[in-house]
Amino acid sequence: MQSSKPALIQDAASAHVRPPVSMAQPARRITSEALLQQGREVEIEHSGKIYRLRVTQLNKLILTA
């Protein structure tokens, strides 16, 4: 017999319980214009590492470490 309650997913790395993706809030959306602020490149620091987000000549975004 299956329960009608949604299953919870255990995140082994942090030992936090979170709802399944289908119940999660939608991701925030930020325009590239707002992020780049009229530039063509921005550096993003994440977990002590620097990433570079830039606009290519074909107007595509590329993220590099």
MOPAC internal coordinates of N, CA, C and O (Angstrom, degrees):
PM7 1SCF
backbone

  N    0.0000 0     0.00 0     0.00 0    0    0    0
  C    1.4637 1     0.00 0     0.00 0    1    0    0
  C    1.5232 1   109.10 1     0.00 0    2    1    0
  O    1.2310 1   120.55 1   -52.19 1    3    2    1
  N    1.3189 1   116.55 1   127.81 1    3    2    1
  C    1.4576 1   120.94 1  -178.64 1    5    3    2
  C    1.5199 1   110.29 1   -96.78 1    6    5    3
  O    1.2310 1   121.04 1   -36.06 1    7    6    5
  N    1.3158 1   115.62 1   143.94 1    7    6    5
  C    1.4570 1   121.69 1   177.81 1    9    7    6
  C    1.5342 1   109.16 1   -80.58 1   10    9    7
  O    1.2310 1   120.45 1   -32.62 1   11   10    9
  N    1.3226 1   116.75 1   147.38 1   11   10    9
  C    1.4594 1   120.43 1   177.39 1   13   11   10
  C    1.5282 1   111.42 1   -84.46 1   14   13   11
  O    1.2310 1   119.96 1   173.42 1   15   14   13
  N    1.3297 1   117.68 1    -6.58 1   15   14   13
  C    1.4599 1   121.46 1   178.22 1   17   15   14
  C    1.5227 1   109.31 1   -75.21 1   18   17   15
  O    1.2310 1   119.77 1   -37.63 1   19   18   17
  N    1.3573 1   118.04 1   142.37 1   19   18   17
  C    1.4638 1   119.74 1   177.70 1   21   19   18
  C    1.5201 1   110.35 1   -68.24 1   22   21   19
  O    1.2310 1   120.72 1   -36.78 1   23   22   21
  N    1.3199 1   116.22 1   143.22 1   23   22   21
  C    1.4627 1   121.22 1   178.94 1   25   23   22
  C    1.5189 1   109.42 1   -73.04 1   26   25   23
  O    1.2310 1   120.80 1   -33.16 1   27   26   25
  N    1.3241 1   116.07 1   146.84 1   27   26   25
  C    1.4577 1   120.72 1   174.57 1   29   27   26
  C    1.5168 1   108.30 1   -98.53 1   30   29   27
  O    1.2310 1   120.71 1   -33.29 1   31   30   29
  N    1.3047 1   116.25 1   146.71 1   31   30   29
  C    1.4564 1   122.00 1  -178.73 1   33   31   30
  C    1.5122 1   108.32 1  -103.97 1   34   33   31
  O    1.2310 1   120.22 1   -51.22 1   35   34   33
  N    1.3132 1   117.19 1   128.78 1   35   34   33
  C    1.4578 1   122.08 1   178.07 1   37   35   34
  C    1.5216 1   108.38 1   -90.15 1   38   37   35
  O    1.2310 1   120.05 1   -58.35 1   39   38   37
  N    1.3166 1   117.52 1   121.65 1   39   38   37
  C    1.4596 1   122.91 1   177.43 1   41   39   38
  C    1.5203 1   106.78 1   -87.78 1   42   41   39
  O    1.2310 1   120.35 1   -75.17 1   43   42   41
  N    1.3185 1   116.94 1   104.83 1   43   42   41
  C    1.4600 1   121.55 1  -173.75 1   45   43   42
  C    1.5191 1   112.44 1   -62.59 1   46   45   43
  O    1.2310 1   119.71 1   144.94 1   47   46   45
  N    1.3128 1   118.16 1   -35.06 1   47   46   45
  C    1.4615 1   121.16 1  -176.52 1   49   47   46
  C    1.5197 1   112.11 1   -65.82 1   50   49   47
  O    1.2310 1   120.08 1   139.95 1   51   50   49
  N    1.3096 1   117.44 1   -40.05 1   51   50   49
  C    1.4603 1   119.43 1  -176.65 1   53   51   50
  C    1.5207 1   113.07 1  -113.42 1   54   53   51
  O    1.2310 1   119.96 1   175.77 1   55   54   53
  N    1.3187 1   117.68 1    -4.23 1   55   54   53
  C    1.4623 1   123.86 1   179.72 1   57   55   54
  C    1.5273 1   112.28 1    57.34 1   58   57   55
  O    1.2310 1   120.48 1  -148.18 1   59   58   57
  N    1.3284 1   116.69 1    31.82 1   59   58   57
  C    1.4503 1   121.62 1   175.67 1   61   59   58
  C    1.5221 1   108.36 1  -101.57 1   62   61   59
  O    1.2310 1   120.88 1   -33.82 1   63   62   61
  N    1.3076 1   115.91 1   146.18 1   63   62   61
  C    1.4556 1   119.77 1   176.29 1   65   63   62
  C    1.5168 1   107.55 1   -97.88 1   66   65   63
  O    1.2310 1   120.72 1   -48.47 1   67   66   65
  N    1.3273 1   116.24 1   131.53 1   67   66   65
  C    1.4619 1   120.42 1  -179.22 1   69   67   66
  C    1.5226 1   108.86 1  -135.00 1   70   69   67
  O    1.2310 1   120.55 1   -23.94 1   71   70   69
  N    1.3170 1   116.55 1   156.06 1   71   70   69
  C    1.4636 1   119.26 1   179.77 1   73   71   70
  C    1.5204 1   110.42 1   -71.03 1   74   73   71
  O    1.2310 1   119.99 1   -22.82 1   75   74   73
  N    1.3305 1   117.62 1   157.18 1   75   74   73
  C    1.4676 1   119.63 1   176.06 1   77   75   74
  C    1.5219 1   110.82 1   -58.59 1   78   77   75
  O    1.2310 1   120.74 1   -21.18 1   79   78   77
  N    1.3230 1   116.18 1   158.82 1   79   78   77
  C    1.4676 1   122.01 1  -177.47 1   81   79   78
  C    1.5199 1   111.33 1   -53.91 1   82   81   79
  O    1.2310 1   119.55 1   142.49 1   83   82   81
  N    1.3204 1   118.46 1   -37.51 1   83   82   81
  C    1.4598 1   120.95 1  -177.87 1   85   83   82
  C    1.5218 1   112.57 1   -62.37 1   86   85   83
  O    1.2310 1   119.86 1   159.36 1   87   86   85
  N    1.3375 1   117.87 1   -20.64 1   87   86   85
  C    1.4638 1   121.35 1  -179.80 1   89   87   86
  C    1.5229 1   111.73 1  -101.30 1   90   89   87
  O    1.2310 1   120.01 1   172.88 1   91   90   89
  N    1.3295 1   117.58 1    -7.12 1   91   90   89
  C    1.4636 1   121.43 1  -176.41 1   93   91   90
  C    1.5201 1   111.13 1   -71.67 1   94   93   91
  O    1.2310 1   121.30 1   -21.63 1   95   94   93
  N    1.3247 1   115.12 1   158.37 1   95   94   93
  C    1.4601 1   121.10 1   176.57 1   97   95   94
  C    1.5295 1   108.99 1   -69.13 1   98   97   95
  O    1.2310 1   119.97 1   -31.95 1   99   98   97
  N    1.3232 1   117.66 1   148.05 1   99   98   97
  C    1.4705 1   118.76 1   176.93 1  101   99   98
  C    1.5257 1   110.31 1   -65.69 1  102  101   99
  O    1.2310 1   120.90 1   -28.11 1  103  102  101
  N    1.3252 1   115.88 1   151.89 1  103  102  101
  C    1.4603 1   121.01 1  -179.94 1  105  103  102
  C    1.5233 1   110.01 1   -65.72 1  106  105  103
  O    1.2310 1   121.05 1   -33.91 1  107  106  105
  N    1.3371 1   115.59 1   146.09 1  107  106  105
  C    1.4603 1   119.47 1   174.92 1  109  107  106
  C    1.5133 1   108.33 1   -67.19 1  110  109  107
  O    1.2310 1   120.09 1   -34.61 1  111  110  109
  N    1.3119 1   117.44 1   145.39 1  111  110  109
  C    1.4630 1   122.07 1   178.17 1  113  111  110
  C    1.5199 1   108.88 1  -113.70 1  114  113  111
  O    1.2310 1   120.96 1   -52.00 1  115  114  113
  N    1.3254 1   115.77 1   128.00 1  115  114  113
  C    1.4577 1   122.82 1   178.14 1  117  115  114
  C    1.5178 1   106.73 1  -126.18 1  118  117  115
  O    1.2310 1   120.08 1   -47.84 1  119  118  117
  N    1.3151 1   117.45 1   132.16 1  119  118  117
  C    1.4620 1   119.38 1   178.80 1  121  119  118
  C    1.5293 1   109.57 1   -70.23 1  122  121  119
  O    1.2310 1   121.14 1   -28.74 1  123  122  121
  N    1.3109 1   115.43 1   151.26 1  123  122  121
  C    1.4651 1   119.03 1   177.31 1  125  123  122
  C    1.5260 1   110.25 1   -63.07 1  126  125  123
  O    1.2310 1   120.51 1   147.36 1  127  126  125
  N    1.3268 1   116.63 1   -32.64 1  127  126  125
  C    1.4739 1   120.03 1   178.16 1  129  127  126
  C    1.5257 1   111.01 1   -61.72 1  130  129  127
  O    1.2310 1   120.44 1   137.97 1  131  130  129
  N    1.3226 1   116.76 1   -42.03 1  131  130  129
  C    1.4652 1   120.44 1   179.50 1  133  131  130
  C    1.5271 1   110.45 1   -67.39 1  134  133  131
  O    1.2310 1   120.51 1   142.11 1  135  134  133
  N    1.3134 1   116.64 1   -37.89 1  135  134  133
  C    1.4548 1   120.69 1  -178.72 1  137  135  134
  C    1.5318 1   111.69 1   -72.35 1  138  137  135
  O    1.2310 1   120.43 1   136.96 1  139  138  137
  N    1.3146 1   116.79 1   -43.04 1  139  138  137
  C    1.4642 1   121.15 1  -176.76 1  141  139  138
  C    1.5282 1   113.13 1   -84.40 1  142  141  139
  O    1.2310 1   119.80 1   160.70 1  143  142  141
  N    1.3289 1   117.99 1   -19.30 1  143  142  141
  C    1.4678 1   123.87 1   178.52 1  145  143  142
  C    1.5236 1   112.41 1    49.61 1  146  145  143
  O    1.2310 1   120.41 1  -123.52 1  147  146  145
  N    1.3038 1   116.82 1    56.48 1  147  146  145
  C    1.4603 1   126.04 1   177.37 1  149  147  146
  C    1.5203 1   113.73 1    67.85 1  150  149  147
  O    1.2310 1   119.99 1  -170.60 1  151  150  149
  N    1.3258 1   117.63 1     9.40 1  151  150  149
  C    1.4517 1   121.26 1   174.47 1  153  151  150
  C    1.5249 1   109.68 1   -98.49 1  154  153  151
  O    1.2310 1   120.57 1     3.04 1  155  154  153
  N    1.3153 1   116.52 1  -176.96 1  155  154  153
  C    1.4620 1   120.89 1   178.51 1  157  155  154
  C    1.5264 1   111.01 1  -114.55 1  158  157  155
  O    1.2310 1   120.79 1  -179.96 1  159  158  157
  N    1.3441 1   116.10 1     0.04 1  159  158  157
  C    1.4545 1   119.15 1  -175.33 1  161  159  158
  C    1.5210 1   109.48 1  -155.44 1  162  161  159
  O    1.2310 1   120.90 1   -35.68 1  163  162  161
  N    1.3298 1   115.88 1   144.32 1  163  162  161
  C    1.4557 1   121.10 1   176.29 1  165  163  162
  C    1.5289 1   108.13 1  -144.26 1  166  165  163
  O    1.2310 1   120.67 1   -36.35 1  167  166  165
  N    1.3269 1   116.32 1   143.65 1  167  166  165
  C    1.4538 1   120.88 1   175.87 1  169  167  166
  C    1.5171 1   108.30 1   -97.90 1  170  169  167
  O    1.2310 1   121.22 1   -43.03 1  171  170  169
  N    1.3250 1   115.27 1   136.97 1  171  170  169
  C    1.4642 1   122.05 1  -179.01 1  173  171  170
  C    1.5187 1   107.76 1  -121.24 1  174  173  171
  O    1.2310 1   120.37 1   -55.86 1  175  174  173
  N    1.3278 1   116.89 1   124.14 1  175  174  173
  C    1.4617 1   120.61 1   176.74 1  177  175  174
  C    1.5143 1   108.68 1   -94.95 1  178  177  175
  O    1.2310 1   120.76 1   -51.82 1  179  178  177
  N    1.3268 1   116.16 1   128.18 1  179  178  177
  C    1.4607 1   121.98 1   179.78 1  181  179  178
  C    1.5208 1   108.82 1  -142.17 1  182  181  179
  O    1.2310 1   120.71 1   -59.31 1  183  182  181
  N    1.3180 1   116.25 1   120.69 1  183  182  181
  C    1.4726 1   122.20 1   179.29 1  185  183  182
  C    1.5238 1   112.22 1    52.37 1  186  185  183
  O    1.2310 1   120.86 1  -138.09 1  187  186  185
  N    1.3134 1   115.97 1    41.91 1  187  186  185
  C    1.4521 1   120.94 1   176.56 1  189  187  186
  C    1.5210 1   115.01 1    78.76 1  190  189  187
  O    1.2310 1   119.99 1  -175.98 1  191  190  189
  N    1.3185 1   117.63 1     4.02 1  191  190  189
  C    1.4606 1   121.75 1   179.95 1  193  191  190
  C    1.5286 1   108.66 1  -115.46 1  194  193  191
  O    1.2310 1   120.57 1   -34.64 1  195  194  193
  N    1.3349 1   116.52 1   145.36 1  195  194  193
  C    1.4641 1   121.65 1   179.84 1  197  195  194
  C    1.5227 1   109.49 1   -99.34 1  198  197  195
  O    1.2310 1   120.87 1   -50.68 1  199  198  197
  N    1.3142 1   115.94 1   129.32 1  199  198  197
  C    1.4605 1   123.07 1   175.34 1  201  199  198
  C    1.5282 1   107.83 1  -115.87 1  202  201  199
  O    1.2310 1   120.50 1   -29.97 1  203  202  201
  N    1.3129 1   116.65 1   150.03 1  203  202  201
  C    1.4636 1   121.58 1   179.22 1  205  203  202
  C    1.5290 1   108.83 1  -116.70 1  206  205  203
  O    1.2310 1   120.90 1   -56.85 1  207  206  205
  N    1.3246 1   115.88 1   123.15 1  207  206  205
  C    1.4643 1   122.35 1   174.82 1  209  207  206
  C    1.5159 1   106.59 1  -106.12 1  210  209  207
  O    1.2310 1   120.90 1   -56.25 1  211  210  209
  N    1.3324 1   115.88 1   123.75 1  211  210  209
  C    1.4624 1   117.89 1  -178.32 1  213  211  210
  C    1.5220 1   110.78 1  -139.57 1  214  213  211
  O    1.2310 1   121.82 1   -20.26 1  215  214  213
  N    1.3180 1   114.13 1   159.74 1  215  214  213
  C    1.4588 1   122.40 1   177.30 1  217  215  214
  C    1.5231 1   107.12 1   -95.63 1  218  217  215
  O    1.2310 1   120.37 1   -51.04 1  219  218  217
  N    1.3299 1   116.89 1   128.96 1  219  218  217
  C    1.4663 1   121.28 1  -179.81 1  221  219  218
  C    1.5222 1   110.65 1   -82.91 1  222  221  219
  O    1.2310 1   120.79 1    -4.81 1  223  222  221
  N    1.3328 1   116.09 1   175.19 1  223  222  221
  C    1.4616 1   121.10 1   177.78 1  225  223  222
  C    1.5263 1   111.68 1   -64.29 1  226  225  223
  O    1.2310 1   120.31 1   156.05 1  227  226  225
  N    1.3411 1   117.00 1   -23.95 1  227  226  225
  C    1.4680 1   121.03 1   178.09 1  229  227  226
  C    1.5306 1   111.90 1   -91.81 1  230  229  227
  O    1.2310 1   120.73 1  -166.95 1  231  230  229
  N    1.3370 1   116.21 1    13.05 1  231  230  229
  C    1.4634 1   123.71 1   178.39 1  233  231  230
  C    1.5280 1   113.08 1    63.78 1  234  233  231
  O    1.2310 1   120.92 1  -145.79 1  235  234  233
  N    1.3342 1   115.85 1    34.21 1  235  234  233
  C    1.4632 1   122.97 1   174.23 1  237  235  234
  C    1.5138 1   107.86 1  -104.94 1  238  237  235
  O    1.2310 1   120.46 1   -20.74 1  239  238  237
  N    1.3380 1   116.73 1   159.26 1  239  238  237
  C    1.4533 1   120.85 1   176.56 1  241  239  238
  C    1.5239 1   109.72 1   -98.55 1  242  241  239
  O    1.2310 1   120.89 1   -39.41 1  243  242  241
  N    1.3316 1   115.90 1   140.59 1  243  242  241
  C    1.4547 1   120.66 1   175.68 1  245  243  242
  C    1.5246 1   107.60 1  -134.93 1  246  245  243
  O    1.2310 1   121.12 1   -43.80 1  247  246  245
  N    1.3392 1   115.47 1   136.20 1  247  246  245
  C    1.4593 1   122.59 1   179.28 1  249  247  246
  C    1.5152 1   107.36 1  -115.07 1  250  249  247
  O    1.2310 1   120.81 1   -56.78 1  251  250  249
  N    1.3400 1   116.05 1   123.22 1  251  250  249
  C    1.4639 1   120.70 1   179.21 1  253  251  250
  C    1.5165 1   109.90 1  -127.58 1  254  253  251
  O    1.2310 1   121.62 1   -24.51 1  255  254  253
  N    1.3339 1   114.50 1   155.49 1  255  254  253
  C    1.4723 1   120.43 1   179.25 1  257  255  254
  C    1.5018 1   109.71 1   -98.95 1  258  257  255
  O    1.2310 1   120.10 1   180.00 1  259  258  257

